[in-house]
Amino acid sequence: MSVAAIGKNNHPREKLENAVVRFAGDSGDGMQLAGSQFTLATALAGNDLATFPDFPAEIRAPIGTTFGVSAFQINFGGRNIRTIGDDLDMLVAMNPAALITNIADLRIGGTVIIDEGAFNPRNLRKAGYENNPLEDESLSKYRILKLDISKLTLDAASPFEVSKKEGLRTKNMWALGLVMWMFGRDKTAVLGWITTKFAKNKPVADANIAALNAGNVYGETAELAADFSIYSVPADKNIPSGKYRNITGMEAMAWGLVAGCKMVGLDMVLCSYPITPATQLLHHLSKMRAFGVETFQAEDEIAAIGAAIGVSYGGKMGITSSSGPGIALKTEAIGLAISTELPLVIVNAQRGGPSTGMPTKTEQSDLYHAVYGRNGDSPIPVIAAATASDCFDVAIEAVRLATKYMTPVILLTDGYLVNASEPWKIPNLDDYPDIKKQQLTTTIDNFLPFARDKKTLARPWAIPGTKGLEHRIGCIEKSDRAGNISYYPDNLQKRTNFRRDKILGIANDIPKQTINLGKDKAKLAIVGWGSTFGPIHRAVTNLLDKNYDVSHIHLRHIWPLASNLGDLLQGFDNILIPEMNNGQLLTLLRAELFVDAKGLNKVMGKPFKIAEIETAALEILNQNIERV
């Protein structure tokens, strides 16, 4: 760190390459709003960033309890940001429950801003504190800024025609104003957002603006910089020029599905049933009717996928979405889509399991289910998004595979990617190739509904009502080509082989696996999939900077695997596979490619830290050095 830049009153600002800030409080304290508006101001300041909203699972947890803590974390800096950050530089804790559940993530010497007005005996008891941490030595290794934010907020809001409850609800803006001052953020955009948000309730808008301004000016008037560091985080000069917007993984997924359907010339219908965290896809797509999008909220998961299959049978692009428990309920119907060979995109926003598990926490535990989890020999393509913005391209790929190969496709994302956001350079869709529309629209003599394309082995997509394309379809095994019900053993073998070979053939229609970072031959390859991309990439970057012989390989296509992956992995002495499960990709690669890989497994509902991957990599690399 170096001292650079001068704030108002000539206070020097401590220059940071990047900073990690977390807002934490009760689920009613507006921490998500505070975090999202700090993100807006940070993006406008030219920083690269990554965010992670962390919600409680309970809709109405008792106020002040640890079960109801809501948090929003942002990592931002003047370099390429790949993760939400390992340790916090600053924690804003609005009550004792927020402090006790988050303080362990604050680095030694980090700053914690505490609303001491909320640290009364009742709230301390609810959070599980025996003693008040503001009065003992338990926080001595941190820089503590104790303020009665509740009182200061009410003082700021009192001139306006708002109730005490309404005034107190603006304390998130007071805290935001203070943090923006400490990092030198311009508040213009946030003031504009407040004005628009509360345009129909001017007293509430005025109270929020007053709270934001009061928090922002407090640092100067109280001369906090004399005792607490204020910071300068420079803009990232390496961000390519272009038009950007901040986007979450599920927003990118929604836009990618729309773009993919437009490329193939199809309208789409999302048939879904609400479930955390997949519900956001339904929310986003329901606002896109102008793009030929229809949404249908079914009465349950089975009805949702049944409707989506009906959509594809009828000639539009059927999409269904859910999370782990809901995907399990859809399993029989996925088999129906495989048997009838209809295109379908199934979005699985993975979360903690099994069963209901931890609905608002992230995992990667559905890979086995996606690849293997159906009755009968019933293979389908499985692909996974790596970052929030990557969800856009992966959604397009899912539509391409589903329509070209007449098959359901499982698209894996997870709770972290769904909610995480990052700057996204808005793409030019003219740079994307068109996807050939597979549907038959005219009469064919002697139409055979299960005749196959010689290259893809896909059957024709015949739209009901098209004269001359009448055919029988259903869940019972069908005769090859003609599609009539068949119980003949030889036909079953042939049809099973066709379904297998069609999916395996996709390996010849996807890009060869490449090295994301490092060399194609090294002492160690760290192989990942899904949302582990960020921490793996940053860990490998750090190791390469220290001259370690390590590479990063990240898989988008989980099934089938890229045709060259086995040969590529042979170039590495050791393979490490970090996963937020107990080793599911590890098992798949061992079984299919016979690689001697090691797993780094974490099932805590939280993303990997960079340091965790670096430590595991160094253990392997240093063992090899000792052997030599």
N, C-alpha and C positions, 0 to 999 in steps of 0.2 A: 504494500500500500504506500502511496505517496500523497503528500498534501498538495492539492491543486485547487484552483478556482476560489473565488471569494464571494461569500454570500452577503446579504444586507448586513449593515452594522460591522462590516469588515471581518466577519467571522470566517475563518478558513474552512473549506469543505474537504473532507477526506475523500480522495479519489479511489473508487473501487472498480475493479474490472467487471464484477457482477455482484448482485446482492439478492438475497433470498428473504422475503418478507411474508409473514403469515398473519392474517386477521382471524381471531377466534373469539367466539362468544356464544350466547344462547341462540337457538335456531330462530328466535324472534328479534335478534339484535341487528339484522341486516348486514351480516358479514359478507355474504355473497355479493350484495350490491356494492359495498365498500371496495371489495377486492376487484370487482369487474370495472368500477370506475377508476381505480388506481391503474388497472391494466390499460384502460383507454388513454389516460394521461401519459403513461409510460411508452405506449406505442407511438403516440404523437411526438414524443421526445426523441424518437429514432432508435430506441433500444430494441434488440431482439429479445424475445421473452417466451416463457412457457408457464402455464398456470395449471392449478389443480384444485378445483372445488371439492370439499369433503363434507358430505351431508350426513346427518344422523339418520338411522333407519326408521326411528319412531316418528310418526306424523305429529303427535302431540306429547312428546316426552315432558315430564314435569319440569317446570322452569327452574333453572339453576342446577340441574343434575348433570352428571357426566354423559348420560345417555342423549342429552339434547344439544350437545356442543356441535356447532357448525363452524367450519374453517375454510379459508380461501388462501392458497399459497401461490406466490408468483416469484419466479426466478427471472431476473432481467439483467442485461449487461451490454457492453460494447463489443462483444464477440458473439459468435454463433452459439445460441443456447439450445441444448439438446434435451435437457431434463428439467424437472421442477426444483433441482438443487438438493444437496444432501442435508446440510445443517443450516438452521435458520440464522440469519444475521440480526433479524428483528422479529419480535413477537408482540402483537397487540392482544392483550387478554382482558376481555370485558367483564369477567367474573371469575370466582375461584375455580369453577368447574373447567373453564377454558384454560386456566393456568395449570391445573394439575394434570390435564390430559395432553398438554402440548409442550410444557417446559423442557422435557427431556430432549426435544429436538433442537433446542437453542444451543448454539455453540458457546463454549466458555468465553466470556468477555462480550457476548452479544447483548443487545439492548432489549429489555422487555418493558413495554408501556402498559401500565395497569390502571384500570378504573377502580381506585381504592374505595369509591363510594359504594361499590357492590360487595365489598368484603365485610359484610356484617355477620354476626354469629350464625344466623339461619342459613345463609348461603355457604358459609364455610362448612357447616355441618352437612349440608346436602352434597357438597363436593367430596367429603371424606377427610377434611383437614381436622386434626386434633388441635393444632395451634394455628394462629394466624401467620402465614409465611411472610407477611410484610413486617412482622415484629420480631422474627427470630433470624438466625443466620443461614437458613436453608437456601436463600437466593444470593448468597454472598459472592458467588463466582460470576454473576451477571451484572450488567449495568441496569439499575432499576429506576424507571421514571414513574413515580406514583403521583397520580392526579385524580381528583374527584371529577371524572369526566361527566358523570351523571349531573352533578350540580352545575358545572360549567356549561353544560348543554342547556339545562333549564334556564339559566341566566340569559343565554343567547336567544332562546326561543320565546322568552316571556313577553316581549313587546308585541307579539302577534296573537291573533285570535285563534289560538289552538289550546286544547286541553293539556293538562299536565302529562297525560299518557301520550298524546300526540307529540308533545315537545320532547319527552324522553326518548321517543323512537328515533329522533334525529341524532342521537349520540354516535351512530355509526359515521355520520357525515362530519361530526366534530373530530373524531379520531382520524378519519381520512384526511381532513384538512391539516392536522398536525403532521401526519406521516408525509404528506405531499410537501410540506415545508421542509422537513428534514432531508428530503431527497431533491429539493429544488424543482418540483414539478409545477407546471402551469395549470391553474385550475379553471381556465376559460371553458374548456370542453365539458367539464363536469358541471359547471354552472349552467351551461346550455342544456345538458341532459336533465338536470333537476327542473328547469323551467318547462321543458317539454313534458316530462313525466307527470308533473303535477299541474298541468295547464288549467285543469278544471277546478283546482282547489288552491287558490292563490295564498291563503294563510299558511297552508302546509308547505307550499313551495318556498315562501319567504322564510319560514322557520328552518327548513333544510339549508337554504342558502346562508342564513345567518350562522347556523351551526358550523358549516364548512368554513366560512370566513373566520369565525371565532377561533376554531382550532388552528387554522392556518396562521393567524396573526399571533396566537398565544406564544409560539416559540420565540418570536422576536421580542414581544413585550416582557416576557419572563426571562429573557436572555438565557434560554436553555443551552445555547451553543457554548456557553462558558463552562458547562459541566458535562454536556453530552455531545458526542460527535454528530455533525451534520455531513451529508455525503454528496458527492458528485459521481454519477455513473455516466460515462460518455456514450454518445450515440455509436451504433455499429456502422462503421464506414464501409463495411464489406457487403452489406445487403444489396443485391442486384436492384437496379432501378426498375420501376414498374408500379402498377396500381395494386395496393395491398388492402386486405381487410383482416380483422381478427376473426378467427373461425374455430369453433369447437369440432371435435371429431364427428359428432352426430350431424351437425350442420353440413360438414363436408360430405358425409355419407348421403344425406338427402339430395344435395346438389349433384353428386356423382351419379346417383340412380336416375335422376331426371335427365342428366346429360347422356348417359348410356342409352336410355330409352329413346331420346331424340335422335341419337346416332343410328339406331336400328330402325327408326321410323315407326315406333310404337307408343301408344298411350299406356300409362301404367296405373295400376290400382294397388295400393298398400292395404292389406287386410291384416289387422293386428288386434291384440288384446293388451291393455295396459299392464306393464310390469317394469319395475325399476331394474336397470337404468335404460331399458330399450324404449320406453314410452316416448322419449324425446323425438324419435324418428317420426312417430305419428303426429306429434305436435308440429314439427317443421314441415312435413309434406302436406299437412292439412291446409297450409297457407299458400300452396302452389297450384291451385286449380287453373291458373292462367297458362300453365305449361302442360296441360293435358293430364294432370294428376288427380286421381280420385282416392279418397281414403274411406275405409270402412272399419269401424270399431265393432268387432264381433262380441258375442256374449261369453266366449271362452277361447282358449288357445286352439282347440281342435276345430271349432267353427271357423276360426281365422284362417288356418292353413287350408281347410276345405274350400273356403271361398276363394283363396288365392289360386288354388289349382283350377277351380272353375273359371277364374279370370283368364288364365293361360289357355285353357281349353277353348274359351270363347274368342281368342285371338288377340288379347291384350297382354301386357307383361305383368304377371302376378308376382307380387312381393309380399313377404310376411316377415315379421320381426318378433324377437322375444329375447329372454335371457335364459340361463341354464334350466330352471325348472319348467319353463314354458316350452323350451325346445324338446325336453323329454316328452311332454304331452303331445307334441307334434310328430313324434317319431313314426307312428303307424301311417300317418298321412304322407310323410316323406317317402315311405315305401310305395305308396300309391303313385306318387309323381314319378318315381323311378320306374315302376312297372308300366305306366302309361307313356313314359318318355315324353314328358311335357316340361317346357322351360319354367323355372321357378327360382327366385333368389330368396334365400333364407338368411336373415341377418341375426347373428347371435351376439348380443352384448354381454359377454361373460361377467359373472359376479361370483362372490364367495358362496360356496356350497359346502356339503350337499343339501338337498331339499331347499328350504327357504334360506338357510345359511345366513350370510351377512349381506343383505340386499344392496347396501350402498358401498360395499367394499369391493376391491378389484381382485381378480384372479385370472389365470389362463388354464383353467382346469377342465375345459370341454373339448380338448383336442381328441382324446380317445373317442368320445361320443360322436364328434363330427366325422371322423375317419371310419370308425368301426361300428357305431352304435345303432344298428338296425337288424331286424331279423332277415334271414336269407342272405345270399350273396348280392349285396346291393351297394356298389361303390358309387360315389359322387365326388365331384371336385370340391376341394376345400382350400380357401385362400384366406390370408390374414393381413390386416392393415397394420402398419408399423408406427405411424404418427397420426396426429389429428388431421393434417392436410393430406396425408396419404390415403385417408378414407375416401377421398374423391376419386382417385385413380383406381383404387381397388374396387369400388362400386361399379365403375365402368367396365372393368375386367369381368366382374361377376355377371353383368348383363350379356357381355360378349360370349362368354363360355356357355351360359344357359341357353341362349338362342341358337348359337352355332351348332351345339352338340345335343340339343333337345334333352336337357337334363336339369334337375335341381342342382343348385350350387349353394354351399354354405359359406357365408362370409363372416369371419370371426373378427370381432373387435372386443373391447372390454371396458369395464367401468371407468378406468383411468382415461382411456382414449375418448370415450363418449363425452366426458365432461371437460377434459383438458382443452386448452386453446393455445393457438400460436398464430403469428402473422402468416398469411397465405397470399402468395402472389396470384392474382386472379388469372387463370389460364385463358389462352385464345383457343377456342374449340376448333378453329380451322386447322390447328396443328395436330389434331387427333384424326386418325383414319376413320372413315365410315365403317359401320358394321353391317354386313350384308343381311337383309331381311330374308328369313327362311320360309315364310309362309307361302302356301299355294293358294292362288285366287281364281284359277280357271279349271275347267273340266279336264280330267285326264282319263283316257280310255283304260279300262281294266285297272283302276286305281288300287294300289296295294299299300295300306296304311303303315305297314311295318317293313316295307322295302327300305334299303339302306343306301345312303350316299357312300360311294366307294372309298372316299378319302376320310371322311369323318365318322362313318358308320351311324350317323344320325338318321332317324326316320323323318319323313315329311311332316310338316306342320299343316294339317288340314283344318280349315275353319268350318265349324258347323253351319249348315245352311247353304254351303257352296255346292251347286248342282254337279253331280258326278263324283263327289268326294265323300259320299256317305260311307261310314265305316262303324264297326263295333269297337267299343273301348270299355275297359273296366279293370278291376283289380285281379281277376283270375288270370292265370298264365295264358298267353295267346300264342297262336301258331305263328311261326316266322312268316313274314311278308303279308299274308292274308289277314292276320289279326283275329282269326276266329278262336274260340276257346279250345285249348288243347291240353290233354293230359299225357301225351306221348313222351316217353323218356328221352328219346333222341332230340326232340324239339326243345325240351327243357334244357338239355346240355348246350344245344346251339344258342338258345336265347341267353342263357347265363354267360356264355363265352362272349357273345356280342356285347352285352352290357359291360362286362369287364374290359374288353379290348377297346371299346369306345372311350371309356374314361382314361385308361392307360395311354391311349393314343394322344391325349391332350398334352402329354409330356413333349411331343414333337411340335407343339403349337404355342409353347410358352418360351420366354427368353431363357437362354442358358444362364445358369447360376453364375453370378460374378462375385468378386471380392468388394465389399463395401469400403474397406479401409485396410491398408497394408499390402503385403506381397502375396502371390499365389502359392508360395512355399515358405513355411516358417516353422518355428518351434511350437507355436500355439495358435490355433484358430478358435475364436470365441464365436459360437454359432447361436443365433437367436431367431425368434419369431415374434410377431406382434409387438406389443408396447415395450418390450425390453430393448427396442432399438436405441432409444436415447441414452440410457445409462451405459449400454455396451459401447456405443460409438464414442462417448466421452471418455470412458475408461481406456479404450484402445488408443485414443488420441493421446491421453496422458502417458500411457506406457511407451508409445512410439517416441514421444518427446524425450523420454528417458533412455532411448535406444534399445528397448526390449524388442525381441523378434516376435511380433504378435500381429494377428490380422482379425478383421471382423467380417463375418458372413451372415447375412440376414435373409431368411426365407419368406417369400410372399406366397408361393405355391406349396401348400402342405401336402396336398394329394391331388394328382400325382406329383411326385418330386421332380425337379428339373432333371433332364436326362443326363447331364454331366456332373451332377452333384457328387456321386460316388467317386469318380475320378478326381474331382477337385479336392475332396477331403483327404485323399491319399497323399497329398503334398504336405501334410502337416504332421509333426511328431506327436502332438497332443491336441485334443479337442475338448473344449469346455462348453457346456450348454446351460446357460442360466434360464430358469423358467419359474413363473409363479404357480407352480404345481409340484408334484412329487416326481417329475421326470417323464413326462408324456412324450415330448419330441425325442428325448433321449431313447426311449424304448422303440419308437418308430424307426429312428435312424439305425439303431443296433439291429433291428429285425430286418430291415430292407437293404441296408448297405454294409452290414457287418463291421461297423466302425467301433473302435474301442474308445468311446467317449466317456467323459465324466460329467456329472450333473452338479449344478449349483441351484438348490431348490429353496424357495421361500413361499410360504403360504401364511401371510400375516394381514392380507387385505390392503397392503401398501406396495407401491412400486419399489423396484430395486434402487438402492443407493449406488452411486458411482464407486464409492470406496469398497462396497461389498464385492463388486466384480473385480476391482483392481486387486484386492487382497487375495481372492481365490486364484486369480491369474498368476500372481507373484509366487504363491505357494507351489504351483506347478512348475513355473519357470525356474525358481530357485532350487527345487528338487533336482531338476535336470542338470543344473550347474554343478551341484554337489556330486552327482553320479559321475560326471566327467572328471 
